[in-house]
Amino acid sequence: MPLRRSSLSTPSLATALAVHAAEEAGAPCLIIKGLVSDAHGLRPARVSADVDLLVSPGSQGKVREVLEKFGWSERPASAVARALISHSWTFSHPRWDVDIDLHWRFPGMLIDDNSAFNNLHARQVELEFAGRSIPCANRPSSILIGALHALRSPGQSPRHEREFLYLRDDVVPSLSAAEQEQLVALARDLGALDTVRPVLQGSPIELPSPTPWGVDPALDRWRERVATSVPRHTVLRHAFAEMSPMERILFLVRAVVGNGTHRASDRAPAAFAGAEAPRSFARRTVAGLSGIAGIFRARRWARQHWRNLMPPGWSGQ
């Protein structure tokens, strides 16, 4: 019997719709974060601005087609945003005041995407939203997902630190010994034992020694991201390194001059015409130079604190 957790709020209705889209596409799925974290008591209850749908890797294209059939469309994204976000798409609808984030992988889980999804999906629980049973991440999975989400974007919002500290200082210590063992085992199964290590400080369970710096490139990239107040700079640096020479030129032109399509999250001007163009160019150039300096600071911090890395300035660092 699924546990009833929500009334007919807009987020709960959008949750049911997102799962229906995945089912119509034949895609195994889970709802993560948001209302699920509220249901598990992992954060102070608040109104969610989006629904996070995690689907099996490779099925996201079919789910996208169904959402588009239902009238949802991907939010426009700049070249910078597209290079930055490689794990999800965000969809909006003119008659809905919430977004649907369609995920096929979750950053910080360093095993292959299919294995990560299968581990989470095998542990699913059913919660009731909008009058129907919804497959959701269970409580241990949600603890790790919440910690990874906060750590990967430390400068995005002050609440990320608050929610992380609540998980570390209140939730994890309150778990039974068996539950803590399950949490550590899940982190190991997801290839996330090093990436979520900071939240496991609240557990008395002895953890294996952390993987040293320089052994796992994916882990070192994660550490650099956690160590910078603007994680996009580190992510863009690694994305840029994998581009061909021509792709780099096109990317720089679009990133600095603009390609006419920008999300609010890019903090980019809405237009690049007329008198605004020189000012936009100057602002973005200065921001880019500042970002380069931030990348080197983050790399230095990560190399110094890799054993138990938390974002600079956070409590407990």
C-alpha positions in Angstrom: 0.0 0.0 0.0 1.6 3.3 -1.0 2.0 6.0 1.6 -0.2 9.0 1.0 2.0 12.1 1.1 0.4 14.9 -0.9 -2.8 16.6 -1.8 -3.7 17.8 -5.3 -1.1 20.5 -5.5 0.5 21.6 -8.7 3.8 19.8 -8.0 2.0 16.6 -7.1 -0.1 16.7 -10.3 3.0 17.4 -12.4 4.6 14.4 -10.6 1.8 12.2 -11.8 2.0 13.6 -15.3 5.7 13.1 -15.5 5.4 9.4 -14.5 2.6 8.9 -16.9 4.8 10.3 -19.7 7.6 7.8 -18.8 5.1 5.0 -18.7 3.7 5.8 -22.1 7.2 5.9 -23.4 7.9 2.5 -21.9 10.7 3.9 -19.7 11.4 2.7 -16.2 11.5 5.7 -13.9 11.8 7.2 -10.4 10.8 10.5 -9.0 13.7 12.0 -7.0 14.3 15.1 -4.8 11.5 17.7 -4.2 8.3 16.2 -2.9 10.1 12.9 -2.3 12.7 14.5 0.0 9.8 16.2 1.8 8.0 12.8 2.2 11.2 11.3 3.7 11.7 14.2 6.1 15.0 15.2 4.6 14.5 18.9 4.4 12.2 21.6 5.7 9.0 21.4 3.7 8.8 24.0 1.0 6.9 24.4 -2.3 8.8 22.8 -5.1 9.4 24.7 -8.3 10.0 21.6 -10.4 9.6 17.8 -10.6 12.6 15.7 -11.1 12.1 12.5 -13.2 14.9 10.0 -13.5 14.5 7.6 -16.3 16.6 4.7 -17.5 19.6 5.9 -19.6 18.8 5.7 -23.3 15.0 6.2 -22.9 15.1 9.9 -22.4 14.5 10.6 -26.1 11.2 8.7 -26.1 10.1 10.4 -22.8 10.9 13.7 -24.4 8.7 12.9 -27.4 5.8 12.1 -25.1 6.2 15.3 -23.0 6.3 17.3 -26.2 3.1 15.6 -27.3 1.6 16.7 -24.0 2.5 20.3 -24.8 5.7 20.6 -22.9 8.9 22.0 -24.5 12.5 22.2 -23.5 13.6 25.5 -22.1 15.9 27.4 -24.5 19.5 27.0 -23.6 22.7 28.8 -24.7 25.9 27.2 -25.8 27.2 27.6 -22.3 24.2 25.9 -20.7 24.3 23.0 -23.2 28.0 22.4 -22.4 27.3 22.7 -18.7 24.4 20.3 -18.4 24.8 16.8 -19.8 22.6 14.8 -17.5 19.1 16.4 -17.8 16.7 18.5 -19.8 14.3 21.0 -18.4 10.8 21.3 -19.8 8.1 23.9 -19.2 4.5 24.3 -20.2 2.6 27.6 -20.7 -0.3 26.5 -18.5 1.8 25.0 -15.7 3.8 26.9 -13.0 6.3 24.1 -12.4 9.0 22.7 -14.6 9.8 19.0 -15.3 13.5 18.1 -15.1 14.1 14.9 -17.1 17.3 13.2 -15.8 19.0 10.1 -17.2 22.0 10.2 -14.9 22.9 11.9 -11.6 26.3 13.7 -11.2 28.4 12.3 -8.4 27.5 8.6 -9.1 30.8 7.5 -10.7 29.7 4.0 -12.0 28.2 3.6 -15.4 24.8 5.3 -15.8 22.8 2.0 -16.3 24.2 0.4 -13.2 23.5 3.6 -11.2 19.9 3.7 -12.4 19.4 0.0 -11.7 20.7 0.3 -8.2 18.3 3.1 -7.4 15.4 1.6 -9.2 15.8 -1.7 -7.4 15.4 0.1 -4.1 12.3 2.2 -5.1 9.3 2.8 -2.8 5.8 3.8 -3.8 4.4 7.1 -2.5 1.0 8.5 -3.3 0.8 11.8 -5.2 -2.3 13.2 -6.9 -4.2 10.0 -6.1 -1.9 7.5 -7.7 1.0 5.3 -6.7 4.3 6.9 -7.8 7.7 5.1 -8.0 10.1 7.1 -5.9 13.7 6.9 -4.6 13.7 5.4 -1.1 15.0 7.2 1.9 18.7 6.1 1.8 18.8 6.9 -2.0 17.2 10.3 -1.3 19.8 11.1 1.4 22.6 10.5 -1.1 20.9 12.3 -3.9 20.2 15.3 -1.7 23.8 15.4 -0.6 25.2 15.2 -4.1 22.8 17.8 -5.3 23.9 20.3 -2.6 27.7 19.6 -3.1 27.7 19.9 -6.9 26.3 23.4 -6.9 27.5 25.0 -3.6 27.3 28.6 -4.8 23.9 28.3 -6.4 21.9 28.9 -3.3 22.5 29.4 0.5 19.9 26.7 1.1 22.2 24.1 -0.4 24.5 24.4 2.6 21.6 24.4 5.1 20.1 21.3 3.5 23.4 19.5 3.4 24.2 20.3 7.0 20.7 19.0 8.0 21.5 15.7 6.3 24.9 15.5 7.9 24.2 16.7 11.4 20.6 15.6 12.0 19.4 12.9 9.5 22.5 10.6 9.3 23.2 10.5 13.0 19.5 9.7 13.7 19.7 6.5 11.6 20.0 3.1 13.3 23.3 1.2 12.9 21.7 -1.0 10.3 20.4 1.9 8.4 23.8 3.6 8.4 25.3 0.3 7.1 22.8 0.3 4.3 23.6 3.9 3.5 27.3 3.2 3.2 26.6 0.1 1.1 24.4 2.0 -1.3 27.1 4.7 -1.6 29.6 2.0 -2.5 27.2 0.4 -5.0 26.7 3.8 -6.7 30.4 4.6 -6.9 29.7 7.5 -4.7 31.6 6.6 -1.5 34.2 9.4 -2.1 31.7 12.0 -3.5 29.3 11.7 -0.6 32.0 11.2 2.1 31.3 14.6 3.7 27.7 13.7 4.6 28.8 10.4 6.1 30.8 12.3 8.7 27.7 12.0 10.8 28.0 8.2 10.9 30.2 6.3 13.3 30.8 3.6 10.6 34.5 3.4 9.7 34.9 4.2 6.0 37.7 2.9 3.7 40.5 5.4 3.0 39.5 8.0 0.3 40.8 7.5 -3.2 43.9 9.7 -3.5 44.0 12.7 -5.9 45.2 11.8 -9.3 43.9 8.2 -9.3 40.4 8.7 -10.8 40.0 11.6 -13.3 36.2 11.6 -12.9 36.5 11.9 -9.1 39.0 14.7 -9.4 36.7 16.6 -11.8 33.9 16.2 -9.1 36.3 17.5 -6.4 37.2 20.5 -8.5 33.5 21.3 -9.0 32.7 21.0 -5.3 35.7 23.3 -4.5 34.6 26.2 -6.7 31.9 28.8 -5.8 30.9 28.8 -9.5 30.9 25.1 -10.5 30.0 25.9 -14.1 33.5 27.2 -14.6 35.1 23.9 -13.8 32.6 21.9 -15.8 33.1 24.2 -18.8 36.8 23.7 -18.6 36.5 20.0 -18.8 33.9 20.2 -21.6 36.1 22.6 -23.5 39.1 20.2 -23.2 37.1 17.5 -25.0 36.1 19.7 -28.0 37.7 19.7 -31.3 39.5 22.9 -32.4 36.6 24.1 -34.5 34.1 23.2 -31.8 36.2 25.4 -29.4 36.1 28.3 -31.7 32.3 28.1 -32.3 31.7 27.6 -28.5 33.8 30.7 -27.6 32.0 32.8 -30.2 28.6 31.8 -29.0 29.5 32.0 -25.3 30.9 35.6 -25.6 28.9 37.2 -28.4 25.7 35.2 -27.8 23.6 33.1 -30.1 20.2 34.7 -29.3 19.1 31.9 -27.0 19.8 32.2 -23.3 18.3 30.8 -20.1 17.8 32.9 -17.0 20.2 30.6 -15.2 23.0 31.7 -17.6 22.8 35.2 -16.1 23.1 36.4 -19.7 21.4 39.4 -21.4 18.2 38.6 -23.2 19.4 40.5 -26.3 22.6 41.3 -28.0 21.7 44.0 -30.4 22.2 47.7 -30.7 23.8 49.6 -27.8 23.5 46.6 -25.5 25.9 44.5 -27.6 29.2 46.2 -26.5 28.2 46.2 -22.8 27.2 42.5 -23.0 30.4 41.6 -24.7 32.5 43.4 -22.0 30.5 41.9 -19.1 30.9 38.3 -20.4 34.6 38.8 -21.2 35.3 40.0 -17.7 33.2 37.2 -16.2 35.2 34.7 -18.3 38.6 36.0 -17.1 37.3 35.9 -13.5 36.2 32.4 -14.1 39.6 31.3 -15.3 41.1 32.5 -12.0 38.4 30.7 -10.1 39.2 27.5 -11.8 42.8 27.6 -10.7 41.8 28.4 -7.1 39.3 25.5 -7.1 41.9 23.1 -8.4 44.4 24.2 -5.7 41.7 23.8 -2.9 40.7 20.4 -4.2 44.2 19.1 -4.3 44.8 20.3 -0.7 41.5 19.0 0.8 40.7 15.9 -1.3 40.5 13.6 1.8 37.2 14.9 2.9 36.3 17.7 0.5 33.6 20.2 1.3 33.0 23.6 -0.5 35.2 26.4 0.8 33.4 28.4 3.5 30.9 25.7 4.5 30.6 24.7 8.1 32.8 21.7 9.0 35.5 22.4 6.3 
